[in-house]
Amino acid sequence: MPLSQTSPKILSVGLSTPESSFTQKEIATMMGVNDQKALRFFEHEHIKTRHLILPNANPSIAFKEETPKELREKFLNHSLELIQSALKVALEKAQLQQSQIDYLVVVTSTAFIVPGLSAHVIEKLKLKNNCQRVDIVGMGCNAGLNGLNAVANWCSNNPEKIGVLICCELCSCIYSIEETENAAIVNSLFGDGVAVCLLKASQSPNDTALASIVDFESHIIPDTLPLLRFNWNEEKNKHSFYVDKKTPASLANEIHYPLQNILEKNKLNINQINHWIVHSGGAAILDAIENKLALANNPFKHTRTVLKSHGNISSGSFLFSYHELLKENSIQPGDNGIMITMGPGLTIEMALVKW
């Protein structure tokens, strides 16, 4: 996708999170975590607070674990509220109306519902009924860039029309209270949040300050399918997420392959990347990638800010990081940015953007 006047541009980003925010200590108490080996995961400095929809509002009392049915109902009810809020913000920033939305991609890995979440969004928010839609379900944390790729390509083929990416991840709908180290890792890491991104391929001179999407690159690492996965818990009659300790090193060891490919295709080198917009997968992953690429001067600072305040918000995390970058007001015309998401597969997704 070579950069041109009609390259798809990011018009705006809207974010929303549940009102309830808890410290890590409060979450551990509410989840009834008492084992010292498990508690240490809630004490890491890289996460301070997370927004979560939990079954009681008293952070000093352990709650009763929700049933699979209750978790599914919670997802559908709260996801639509949060999507509506984030979309409203994005539309207001771009000075657009809901009636102008022509294409919708909805990404989630924290519930499975039929009809898909996109159909519920169209009905609940009263979008026009000929809005084209796609649901991306079950790809995990990397899927935000897979969705962005789909919207960007659609916009390239439909100039001046509005495409929307919605990343909706309510990770409090997939927690599982278990006395295992893996459960402690998962329950201490993930947060709830929605990110909405509006795109358009436009020739308008007013769009010169917006990020243009130049290219995408994908990389799946052989023989790593088991490292991030859902396991079926027969006793609880639901899935629980598994995170292998080899994940950070496995991702870092391969990160240079897709990066080298996307840079070479676009005749750039790593020193010409001004901004890094990265998925908040966890401190260990961020540290490992920084070290592997020999990056200096805290290049993932926006992602670390997101991680500290929200935890890992799965597919929408990179848009939270992008929002932090925009708040800084440090972008200059001609700057290049690399977006990176990682997830099950193991998969690395990248996008090159230019201002």
VODOPA-229941 format. One record per residue (C-alpha): x, y, z; residue number from 1. Coordinates in steps of 0.02 Angstrom, whole numbers, m for minus. Example, Ala and Ser with C-alpha at 12.3 -4.5 7.8 and 13.67 -1.06 7.14 Angstrom:
REM residues 2
[[615, m225, 390], 1]
[[684, m53, 357], 2]
REM end
This chain:
REM residues 355
[[0, 0, 0], 1]
[[116, 141, m60], 2]
[[86, 313, 18], 3]
[[m19, 426, m92], 4]
[[m143, 568, m75], 5]
[[m280, 439, m52], 6]
[[m189, 327, 72], 7]
[[m306, 286, 217], 8]
[[m287, 406, 362], 9]
[[m328, 389, 546], 10]
[[m458, 524, 574], 11]
[[m478, 500, 761], 12]
[[m473, 378, 906], 13]
[[m600, 362, 1046], 14]
[[m572, 263, 1205], 15]
[[m684, 204, 1346], 16]
[[m658, 103, 1504], 17]
[[m774, 50, 1645], 18]
[[m794, 181, 1782], 19]
[[m731, 59, 1914], 20]
[[m543, 60, 1936], 21]
[[m451, m43, 2065], 22]
[[m274, m57, 2131], 23]
[[m186, m222, 2109], 24]
[[m200, m254, 2296], 25]
[[m388, m226, 2291], 26]
[[m408, m344, 2144], 27]
[[m310, m480, 2233], 28]
[[m422, m460, 2386], 29]
[[m581, m465, 2282], 30]
[[m522, m621, 2192], 31]
[[m477, m704, 2356], 32]
[[m292, m722, 2315], 33]
[[m198, m770, 2475], 34]
[[m54, m878, 2417], 35]
[[110, m781, 2426], 36]
[[175, m854, 2263], 37]
[[17, m792, 2176], 38]
[[14, m624, 2264], 39]
[[185, m577, 2197], 40]
[[111, m556, 2022], 41]
[[m6, m423, 2091], 42]
[[141, m330, 2169], 43]
[[242, m295, 2011], 44]
[[274, m110, 1988], 45]
[[231, m103, 1803], 46]
[[43, m108, 1837], 47]
[[m37, 3, 1970], 48]
[[m222, 4, 1927], 49]
[[m344, m79, 1807], 50]
[[m522, m43, 1751], 51]
[[m627, m199, 1775], 52]
[[m811, m244, 1785], 53]
[[m818, m354, 1939], 54]
[[m972, m425, 2027], 55]
[[m961, m315, 2181], 56]
[[m900, m138, 2213], 57]
[[m819, m169, 2382], 58]
[[m631, m191, 2358], 59]
[[m609, m259, 2534], 60]
[[m722, m411, 2511], 61]
[[m694, m565, 2403], 62]
[[m830, m593, 2274], 63]
[[m919, m751, 2218], 64]
[[m854, m809, 2049], 65]
[[m976, m773, 1909], 66]
[[m1051, m914, 1808], 67]
[[m1015, m932, 1620], 68]
[[m1192, m869, 1585], 69]
[[m1168, m716, 1696], 70]
[[m1001, m677, 1614], 71]
[[m1077, m687, 1440], 72]
[[m1222, m574, 1488], 73]
[[m1101, m452, 1568], 74]
[[m999, m445, 1409], 75]
[[m1146, m406, 1296], 76]
[[m1225, m275, 1410], 77]
[[m1068, m180, 1454], 78]
[[m979, m195, 1286], 79]
[[m1118, m102, 1197], 80]
[[m1116, 38, 1326], 81]
[[m928, 59, 1312], 82]
[[m929, 49, 1122], 83]
[[m1063, 183, 1113], 84]
[[m959, 296, 1225], 85]
[[m796, 271, 1131], 86]
[[m879, 292, 960], 87]
[[m960, 455, 1015], 88]
[[m791, 524, 1065], 89]
[[m710, 471, 900], 90]
[[m851, 544, 796], 91]
[[m847, 709, 889], 92]
[[m659, 725, 865], 93]
[[m678, 694, 678], 94]
[[m835, 803, 665], 95]
[[m934, 660, 590], 96]
[[m1105, 583, 616], 97]
[[m1152, 400, 644], 98]
[[m1249, 405, 482], 99]
[[m1084, 426, 387], 100]
[[m1014, 257, 442], 101]
[[m1005, 137, 294], 102]
[[m896, m7, 356], 103]
[[m872, m86, 526], 104]
[[m743, m210, 590], 105]
[[m768, m269, 769], 106]
[[m628, m362, 858], 107]
[[m643, m463, 1018], 108]
[[m574, m619, 1100], 109]
[[m665, m604, 1267], 110]
[[m834, m674, 1213], 111]
[[m915, m778, 1078], 112]
[[m1090, m726, 1030], 113]
[[m1201, m759, 880], 114]
[[m1259, m645, 800], 115]
[[m1088, m565, 807], 116]
[[m1052, m409, 908], 117]
[[m1054, m301, 750], 118]
[[m1239, m340, 723], 119]
[[m1278, m292, 902], 120]
[[m1181, m130, 879], 121]
[[m1278, m84, 722], 122]
[[m1445, m116, 806], 123]
[[m1404, m38, 975], 124]
[[m1323, 118, 904], 125]
[[m1447, 134, 760], 126]
[[m1314, 134, 624], 127]
[[m1381, 123, 447], 128]
[[m1434, m53, 403], 129]
[[m1329, m62, 244], 130]
[[m1168, m35, 342], 131]
[[m1048, m173, 290], 132]
[[m974, m269, 436], 133]
[[m846, m399, 486], 134]
[[m817, m483, 655], 135]
[[m642, m540, 702], 136]
[[m658, m662, 847], 137]
[[m528, m763, 940], 138]
[[m366, m696, 864], 139]
[[m309, m622, 1029], 140]
[[m205, m469, 1070], 141]
[[m129, m450, 896], 142]
[[m300, m436, 813], 143]
[[m314, m247, 824], 144]
[[m190, m227, 682], 145]
[[m274, m367, 583], 146]
[[m433, m267, 598], 147]
[[m347, m104, 552], 148]
[[m277, m189, 397], 149]
[[m453, m240, 343], 150]
[[m524, m66, 370], 151]
[[m377, 20, 285], 152]
[[m393, m90, 130], 153]
[[m581, m61, 122], 154]
[[m555, 127, 135], 155]
[[m424, 121, m4], 156]
[[m553, 39, m116], 157]
[[m690, 159, m63], 158]
[[m616, 334, m59], 159]
[[m705, 465, 46], 160]
[[m808, 334, 138], 161]
[[m788, 306, 325], 162]
[[m724, 143, 398], 163]
[[m725, 104, 583], 164]
[[m620, m15, 687], 165]
[[m689, m65, 857], 166]
[[m579, m163, 978], 167]
[[m688, m221, 1123], 168]
[[m604, m323, 1258], 169]
[[m687, m352, 1426], 170]
[[m555, m465, 1500], 171]
[[m653, m474, 1663], 172]
[[m769, m589, 1566], 173]
[[m635, m724, 1545], 174]
[[m555, m728, 1718], 175]
[[m552, m892, 1813], 176]
[[m521, m907, 2000], 177]
[[m397, m1049, 2017], 178]
[[m254, m1087, 2135], 179]
[[m124, m1093, 1997], 180]
[[21, m983, 1948], 181]
[[m50, m959, 1774], 182]
[[m216, m896, 1843], 183]
[[m120, m771, 1949], 184]
[[m24, m710, 1795], 185]
[[m183, m687, 1693], 186]
[[m290, m613, 1833], 187]
[[m153, m487, 1877], 188]
[[m122, m429, 1698], 189]
[[m278, m397, 1594], 190]
[[m399, m250, 1599], 191]
[[m562, m196, 1518], 192]
[[m573, m66, 1381], 193]
[[m638, m17, 1210], 194]
[[m545, 76, 1073], 195]
[[m627, 147, 916], 196]
[[m530, 209, 765], 197]
[[m605, 304, 617], 198]
[[m521, 294, 446], 199]
[[m545, 375, 277], 200]
[[m447, 381, 114], 201]
[[m458, 564, 70], 202]
[[m377, 698, m37], 203]
[[m431, 838, 79], 204]
[[m291, 964, 115], 205]
[[m356, 975, 294], 206]
[[m298, 797, 325], 207]
[[m111, 833, 313], 208]
[[m86, 822, 502], 209]
[[m164, 649, 512], 210]
[[m68, 485, 513], 211]
[[m72, 397, 345], 212]
[[m65, 207, 346], 213]
[[76, 156, 230], 214]
[[100, m32, 248], 215]
[[70, m189, 350], 216]
[[177, m340, 392], 217]
[[130, m505, 475], 218]
[[240, m637, 554], 219]
[[187, m801, 633], 220]
[[319, m895, 732], 221]
[[330, m1081, 692], 222]
[[298, m1209, 830], 223]
[[231, m1083, 957], 224]
[[43, m1117, 945], 225]
[[33, m1185, 1124], 226]
[[115, m1033, 1208], 227]
[[m41, m923, 1216], 228]
[[m206, m1015, 1213], 229]
[[m375, m1049, 1291], 230]
[[m388, m1208, 1395], 231]
[[m556, m1288, 1431], 232]
[[m590, m1309, 1617], 233]
[[m711, m1455, 1630], 234]
[[m749, m1423, 1814], 235]
[[m794, m1240, 1788], 236]
[[m873, m1269, 1617], 237]
[[m778, m1124, 1539], 238]
[[m613, m1074, 1460], 239]
[[m463, m1004, 1550], 240]
[[m320, m915, 1465], 241]
[[m145, m991, 1470], 242]
[[13, m887, 1458], 243]
[[177, m981, 1440], 244]
[[332, m905, 1521], 245]
[[427, m929, 1358], 246]
[[314, m802, 1270], 247]
[[418, m641, 1296], 248]
[[581, m719, 1235], 249]
[[496, m807, 1090], 250]
[[421, m644, 1028], 251]
[[579, m543, 1053], 252]
[[686, m672, 963], 253]
[[581, m649, 805], 254]
[[534, m464, 814], 255]
[[671, m409, 694], 256]
[[604, m514, 549], 257]
[[441, m420, 517], 258]
[[523, m255, 563], 259]
[[663, m281, 438], 260]
[[536, m330, 304], 261]
[[425, m179, 326], 262]
[[571, m59, 334], 263]
[[657, m131, 180], 264]
[[495, m128, 79], 265]
[[477, 57, 117], 266]
[[662, 103, 100], 267]
[[683, 151, 283], 268]
[[801, 104, 423], 269]
[[764, 87, 608], 270]
[[842, 256, 648], 271]
[[707, 339, 542], 272]
[[568, 277, 655], 273]
[[516, 422, 766], 274]
[[373, 341, 862], 275]
[[337, 166, 926], 276]
[[154, 122, 958], 277]
[[156, m47, 1043], 278]
[[34, m169, 1123], 279]
[[42, m166, 1314], 280]
[[71, m352, 1328], 281]
[[172, m339, 1489], 282]
[[335, m269, 1554], 283]
[[433, m427, 1515], 284]
[[382, m421, 1332], 285]
[[420, m235, 1315], 286]
[[590, m256, 1399], 287]
[[634, m404, 1289], 288]
[[589, m314, 1127], 289]
[[681, m155, 1176], 290]
[[837, m256, 1214], 291]
[[826, m359, 1055], 292]
[[809, m205, 945], 293]
[[937, m106, 1048], 294]
[[816, 39, 1067], 295]
[[862, 181, 1184], 296]
[[777, 330, 1268], 297]
[[622, 238, 1329], 298]
[[541, 216, 1157], 299]
[[389, 124, 1228], 300]
[[348, 256, 1359], 301]
[[170, 280, 1297], 302]
[[138, 93, 1306], 303]
[[212, 84, 1481], 304]
[[94, 224, 1535], 305]
[[m53, 123, 1470], 306]
[[10, m34, 1555], 307]
[[28, 55, 1722], 308]
[[m148, 129, 1721], 309]
[[m247, m4, 1626], 310]
[[m147, m165, 1614], 311]
[[m155, m266, 1455], 312]
[[m317, m221, 1362], 313]
[[m286, m353, 1228], 314]
[[m326, m300, 1048], 315]
[[m361, m117, 1087], 316]
[[m200, m84, 1184], 317]
[[m103, m13, 1037], 318]
[[m238, 119, 1008], 319]
[[m227, 169, 1192], 320]
[[m39, 190, 1162], 321]
[[m74, 291, 1004], 322]
[[m189, 403, 1104], 323]
[[m50, 434, 1231], 324]
[[67, 482, 1089], 325]
[[m58, 607, 1020], 326]
[[m79, 686, 1193], 327]
[[107, 723, 1197], 328]
[[97, 840, 1045], 329]
[[271, 788, 990], 330]
[[233, 729, 813], 331]
[[312, 825, 669], 332]
[[267, 822, 484], 333]
[[366, 685, 399], 334]
[[382, 578, 556], 335]
[[370, 389, 539], 336]
[[289, 272, 664], 337]
[[285, 84, 688], 338]
[[134, 0, 766], 339]
[[165, m171, 842], 340]
[[42, m297, 913], 341]
[[79, m473, 973], 342]
[[m31, m620, 1019], 343]
[[m76, m803, 1001], 344]
[[4, m897, 860], 345]
[[128, m832, 913], 346]
[[96, m687, 797], 347]
[[177, m518, 771], 348]
[[83, m386, 672], 349]
[[157, m220, 616], 350]
[[98, m63, 527], 351]
[[199, 82, 460], 352]
[[117, 253, 478], 353]
[[178, 422, 419], 354]
[[129, 601, 460], 355]
REM end
